[in-house]
């Protein structure tokens, strides 16, 4: 999902789990220095915390029905989120795609993929 978001120009990254926690999520870097951390708490639905310097400054409330979303619906929901207010909302449509961002992972990713480019 991170790769698909980056192809849309969304600055998404794999969210690192806290020590001893095995849930992974998606971190979206926001232009003003904040970041949205999507689903690292192990719940079924889609929601996010918005942090600045590790301090909670906003959130994306649970998106109704998201526990049954497909991968594409999840990508669309993250891309449509408007973080301008402390309680983020979903736009009706996603903003136009920005230029794609490069895939992350570098050498390690190429090593794990058997040095094949996708």
C-alpha positions as CSV (number, residue, x, y, z in Angstrom):
1,X,0.0,0.0,0.0
2,X,2.9,2.4,0.7
3,X,4.1,1.9,-2.9
4,X,0.6,2.6,-4.3
5,X,0.3,5.8,-2.2
6,X,3.8,7.0,-3.2
7,X,2.8,6.4,-6.9
8,X,-0.1,8.9,-6.2
9,X,2.5,11.4,-4.8
10,X,1.4,10.8,-1.2
11,X,4.6,10.9,1.0
12,X,3.8,7.5,2.7
13,X,6.3,5.4,4.6
14,X,6.1,2.1,6.5
15,X,5.3,3.0,10.1
16,X,7.8,1.5,12.5
17,X,6.2,-0.5,15.3
18,X,7.0,0.4,18.9
19,X,9.3,-1.9,20.8
20,X,7.7,-5.3,21.4
21,X,4.7,-4.5,19.2
22,X,4.3,-6.4,15.9
23,X,1.6,-4.3,14.2
24,X,2.7,-2.2,11.3
25,X,1.0,0.8,9.8
26,X,1.5,3.6,7.3
27,X,3.0,7.0,8.2
28,X,2.1,10.0,6.0
29,X,4.4,13.0,6.3
30,X,2.4,16.2,6.1
31,X,3.8,19.4,4.7
32,X,3.8,21.4,8.0
33,X,6.0,18.9,9.9
34,X,3.1,16.8,11.3
35,X,2.7,13.1,10.4
36,X,-0.4,10.9,10.3
37,X,0.1,7.4,11.7
38,X,-2.5,5.0,10.2
39,X,-3.5,1.8,12.1
40,X,-0.6,0.6,14.3
41,X,-2.9,-0.1,17.2
42,X,-4.2,-3.5,16.0
43,X,-7.9,-2.5,15.7
44,X,-9.9,-3.7,12.7
45,X,-11.1,-0.3,11.4
46,X,-9.1,2.5,9.7
47,X,-8.1,5.5,11.8
48,X,-5.1,7.6,12.4
49,X,-3.3,9.8,14.9
50,X,-1.8,13.1,13.8
51,X,1.4,13.9,15.6
52,X,3.9,16.8,15.7
53,X,7.2,15.9,17.4
54,X,5.6,12.8,19.0
55,X,2.7,14.9,20.5
56,X,-0.9,14.2,19.5
57,X,-2.3,17.3,17.7
58,X,-5.2,15.7,15.8
59,X,-6.7,12.5,14.6
60,X,-8.7,10.8,11.9
61,X,-11.7,9.2,13.5
62,X,-12.7,5.6,12.6
63,X,-13.9,5.5,9.0
64,X,-17.2,3.7,9.0
65,X,-17.1,0.4,7.2
66,X,-13.3,0.5,6.8
67,X,-13.0,-2.9,8.6
68,X,-14.3,-4.4,5.3
69,X,-12.2,-2.2,2.9
70,X,-10.2,-3.7,0.1
71,X,-6.6,-2.6,-0.3
72,X,-7.7,-0.1,-3.0
73,X,-10.4,1.4,-0.8
74,X,-7.9,1.8,2.0
75,X,-5.5,3.6,-0.4
76,X,-8.3,5.8,-1.6
77,X,-9.4,6.7,2.0
78,X,-5.8,7.7,3.0
79,X,-5.3,9.7,-0.2
80,X,-8.7,11.5,0.3
81,X,-8.0,12.6,3.9
82,X,-7.9,16.3,4.6
83,X,-5.7,17.0,7.6
84,X,-6.3,20.8,7.8
85,X,-8.4,20.5,11.1
86,X,-7.6,18.8,14.3
87,X,-10.3,16.2,13.5
88,X,-9.5,15.2,10.0
89,X,-12.2,14.6,7.4
90,X,-12.6,12.7,4.1
91,X,-12.8,14.7,0.9
92,X,-15.5,13.5,-1.5
93,X,-12.8,12.8,-4.1
94,X,-9.1,12.4,-3.9
95,X,-7.0,15.4,-4.9
96,X,-5.3,15.1,-8.3
97,X,-2.2,12.9,-8.1
98,X,1.1,14.6,-7.5
99,X,4.2,13.5,-9.2
100,X,5.1,9.9,-8.1
101,X,7.6,9.5,-5.3
102,X,10.4,7.0,-5.6
103,X,9.9,3.6,-3.9
104,X,11.6,3.1,-0.6
105,X,13.9,0.3,0.5
106,X,17.0,0.8,-1.7
107,X,19.5,-2.1,-1.7
108,X,17.7,-4.1,1.0
109,X,14.5,-4.1,-1.0
110,X,16.3,-5.1,-4.1
111,X,18.1,-7.9,-2.1
112,X,14.7,-9.2,-0.7
113,X,13.2,-9.1,-4.2
114,X,16.1,-11.1,-5.7
115,X,17.5,-8.0,-7.5
116,X,14.5,-7.8,-9.8
117,X,13.0,-4.5,-10.6
118,X,9.1,-4.4,-10.5
